[in-house]
Structure formats: C-alpha cells, structure tokens
Amino acid sequence: MDEAIRKADVLVEALGWIRQFRGRYVVIKLGGSALEETAAVRNFLTDVIFLAAVGMKPVLVHGGGKSITQAMAAAGIEPRFVQGRRYTDDRTLEIVAKVLADEICGSLLTEIRRQGAEAVGLSYLGRNCLIGRKLSLQGANGEAIDLGRVGEVVDVDRACIEEAARAGAIPVIPSIALDAAGGKLNINADTAAAAVARFLGAEKLVFLSDVPGIFRNPKDPATLISNLPASLCRGLIVEGVIDAGMVPKVEAALDALRAGVRKVHIVDAAMPHAVLLEFYSDKGVGTEIVP
C-alpha cells in the first residue's frame, strides 16, 4: 500500500506540469552515443509517446555522427573535420543522407509504431521539412573556409509539422536540409533542433547528452547546475566550465531562447525516463537554461 501511495504522489506532482505543458511543442534532439544503445532508445521513445499521450506535441530531431563515421569507414572514406564540422563532399553527402534519412529515421519510426503510436518522417525522402543554405565560415585571417555540402537552416516547413501533430503522429526529422535548388545539405543536429524550436515557438528544447548536464566541476557530480540563466553562459564558456561538445549545444540553446523558446534542457540520455523526470518533477534531473 505504501508503494501504491508513493506512485499516486508522483502522479499528483506531475499533474500541474502536465496541465501547464498541454498543447505545447517540445523539440528533442537525439544523437551521438544515445543512438548506440538500443534499450536506451526504446525507453526514450516510450517517454516521447507518454508526452504525446498527455497532450504535449513532441518533435524529434536527430543526427547520427557515429553511424555516419562507421558507414564512411566501410566505404573507404576517411572523415575530415573543419572547425568541428564534418567536411562533406558529394560522396560523403550521399552516405550522410542515407544513414540519417533512411536508416536511423526509419528505425525510430519502426520502434515508435511497434510501441503502438503513430510517427512520420519529414525529410527529402517524403515531405521535406528543413530548408537550408550552404554554411559560410571564416578562418582566423578572414579567409573563406570550404566545408563542402554543409549547411545551416534558414526556414522550416512548419505546416508539415503541425499537420503531423494534428493527426496524432510524432514528427521525426533527420538533420538533412534541402537548399533552394533542391540540393541536399548536411546540418549539425544541435543547430537543426534549435532552428525547429525557434520556428515552432516551442515551449522546450531538449538536448539528450552523454552527461547529465553542466557541472561547475566535471569531476564532481554534486556540482551539477540545475538552473542556469542564459546571461551566465558566456562567462562559463570563457572559464572553460562549458567546453568541448557542450559549447555548440549551449550556443544553439542561447539562439533558441533569444527567439522565444521558454526553456532549454540538457539531460543524460542514459538515465531511464530522464525526459519525464526533467519535465514532470519539481526538481528535475538535468540542467535547464532559462532566459
């Protein structure tokens, strides 16, 4: 009986949050090592289905860097990175597009449907969602840096996402865009997710990470920063508290917040039910970045 009462208390705690977020979009970015663990992906998708069942509008945006690197190795192509971005020639682009839009997106759709929910993939293979242009970067001396077919999102077909949500389906968006001429572009999944959140005016943007969030001391789990005002993020980057792969996530988070997204969450992909605990408990389990 005590266990039953404890479960009821959890549901009551969640009730207020469920009411608050009902009818709101939440964009969740899935990628990296999170995609390598089949059981973790299955549990995560169960949580996404729960979000939809209680009235939120979840939208999944995914990358797949590790799978792309493996596919390139099998094809005899050596990956090359420029300023942290994968140089993408035409041959690499076809591998990236196949891995993301066909293989990974396809497997996510299959698992969501296996669990009894509806899902739709939004990519160049069907109805395209992300509209992009070639990304231009400058070197230390102002010279142009060639990244090949790497792009940035300049627009999102919001209508196709809204139609999927109205039909009760969960949109799944691989980080591949089409340019004005219909050519494919490789997009960083963090920035793609932030762009989708901006164009939707999402309540939340969530990054599933290899770590539970941002720590003041990476070696001390007790230093997890639960609530982080956006105004402090630049200073933490300069101090090196936010570094390596967390920097592009935080940069994308700041862009999303400036565009009106209410909160950005960074949670541990390996923690069971991390998204539900972050949304529907009073304390949360990751780092939330707020305006």
N, C-alpha and C positions, 0 to 999 in steps of 0.2 A: 504493500500500500504506500509506503514512503517513497518508493521508486516511482510509482504512478503519480503521486502528488508532485514530485520533483519535475516530471515530464510536463505536467499541466502548468507548473510555474514557468517553465521555459516557453511554452506556447503563449501564455499571458504576457510575458516580457516581449515576445515578438509581435504581439498584436498591434501595438501602437506604431511600430515601424512598418508593418505590413500596410496599415491604413495610410500612412504618410507617403509611401512609395508607389501605391497602387496607380496604374495608368502611366507611370513614368518610364522613360527609356534608361537602360543601363547598358553601357558598352563594355565588353570584357575582352581583353587581349590575351590570347593563348599562344604560346610559342616556346622555343628553347627546349630545355630539358623536360618541361612539363608535358611535352608531347611524346616523350620517350617511354613513359610509364603507363602501360595500358590500363591498369587498375585505377591509377590516379585520374586519368582522363575519363574513365567510366563514371567514377564518383563525382567528378566535377560536373559532368553533363547531367547527372541526376539532380545536382543542386540548381543548374540552369533551368531544368524542367520545373523544379519547385518554384523558382522565381516567376516563371510564366504562369504556373497554376494559381499563384496567389495575386496575380494581377499586374506584375511588372512586365516590361517589354524588353527582354534581354536580346542583345545583338552580339554575336561572336565575330571577332576579327582575329585571324591567325596568321602566323608566319610559319617557319619550319626550317631554320638555318641548318640544323644538324642533318636533317634528312637531305637537304639540298647538297651539302658538302659530301655526303655519302654517295649520292647519285652522280655527282661530278667525278668523284674518285673512280667509280665504276666505269665512267665514260672516258677515263684517262685525262681529265682536265684538272689542272692544279688551280685551286682557288687563289684569288688575289684580292686583297682588301686595300682600299684607299680611304684614309681618314675614317676608318671604322666601317666603311660600306663596301659591300661585295662588288668588285668590278664585274660588269655584266655585258659581255659581248653577245652576239646573236645566238651562238651555240649554247652559252650558259643560260640565256634568257629562256630558251625552249625547255631546258631542264628545270629551271625555277618554276616556270608556268605549269609544267606537267605535275611536278611534285606538289605544288600548293593547290592549284585549282582542281586537279583531278584526284590525286592520291589522298592527300591529307583532308581536304574538304570533303571528299567522297566518304572517307572513313568516319568523319564526325557526323555527317548526315545519316549514315547507316546506323551508328550507335544511338543517336537520338531517336530514330524511328524504331529501333529494336526495343527501346525503353517505353514505347507507346506514345511518343509525342510527334508532332509534325515539324519539319525543318525544310528550308530551301537554301540552296547555294546561289549566291549572287556574284557572278564573275563573267568573264568573256565567253565561257562555255555555254552560257544561257543568257540571262539578263544581266548586263554589266552594271556595277554599282559605283566603282571608283573611277573618277576622271582625273587624269594627271597630265603633267608636262615634265620634260626632261629636267633633272636637277642640275643646277649650276653651282659649283663651289670654287672658291679662290684659294690659292696657296699662300704661303707666308709673304711672298713678294707681289701678291696681287695677280699672279698668273692664273689662267683658267685651268681647272683640273677636269680631265676627262674621266667620267665614271661609266661610260658606255650607256646601256639602256636602263639606267637608274633614274627614278622619277620622284616627284612629290605630288600629293593630292591637291588639286585646285577646286574640285567640286565633287559632290556626292549626289547620286540619284536618290534623293530622299523618298520619292514616291514609291519606288520598288520595296524599300524597307517598310514603309507604312502599310503597303498592301499586304505584305507577308504577315505583319503583326495583326492586322485586322482579320486575316484568315486564320489566326491562331497558330502560325508557324514561326519557328525561331530562325531568323536570318543568320547564315554563316558566310562570312566574307573573307576570302583569301587576299593577301596583300599584293595583288597584281592589279594595275590600273591600265586603262586604255587612253591614249592621247587623242588629239583632235583628228588625226589621220587614221585612227583605229589601230595603231601600233601598241604592242604591249610594253609595259614598264614595270620594273622591279621596284617595289616600295618597301621601305622599312616598316615593319608591322607595328611598332610603337607609334610612329607618326601617323600611320594609316588609321589606327584605332582612335587617336586623338582627333583626327580630322572628322571621322564619322561622328564622334561625340559632339564636336563643335556644331556640325551641320544639323544634327538632330536636336540640339539643345538638351542633351542628356542630363538626367539627374546625377548620374555617377559614371565615372570611367574607372575601370579596374585593370590593373596590370598583375597577372599571375607571374610571380618571380621565383628565382631559385632560393631566395631568403625571405624571412617573414616580414621584412620592411626595411626601414632605415634605422641604423644603430649609431649612437654617438661614438661607441667603441665597438667595432665589428667583432671583437673577441669576447665581448660580454653581452649575453642575451638579455640581461637585465636593463640594458641601456636602449632598448627599443623605443623609438619616438612614436607614440600613439597618435598624437595630433600635432601637425606641423603647418604653421601659417606659411603661405606662399612667399611672404616677404623675407623669410629667413633662409629660403632655399639657396639663393645665390651665394650667401656667405658660407653655407655648409659645403658648397661645391669648391669655393676658393680654399677653404680649410682642408679639403680632402676627405671630409666626413662622407660626402656623396661623391663616389668616384666610379671609374670603370663603366660597366654596363648599366649602372643605375643612373648615370648622367643623362643619356637620351630619354629614359623614362621620365625623369623629373622635368627635363626641358619640354617634353610633349605634354606633361601634366600642367605646367605653367601656361602653355599656349591654350590648352583646353579651358582652364579656369578663367583666363582673360576673355575668352569667348562666351562665358556664361555657364559652363558646366559647374554644377554645385559643389561636387567633391571628387577627388581622385584618391583611389585606394591602391596600395601595394600590399599584396598578401602572398603567403607561401603556397605555391602550387601543390606541394607535397603534403600539406596539412589537410586531413579529411574535413570536408564541409567548411573550409576556410571562408568561402564567399558568404555562406549563410551566417556564420558566426560574426563576420565583419559587419554585415548589414543588420541583422536581427537580434543582436545582443547589445546591452548597454555599454560594454567596454570595448568590444571589438578585439581583433587578434593581429592586426597589421598596422601599417602607417596610413593615416588619412591626411592628405594635403588639402588645405582649405583656403579660400580667398583671404 
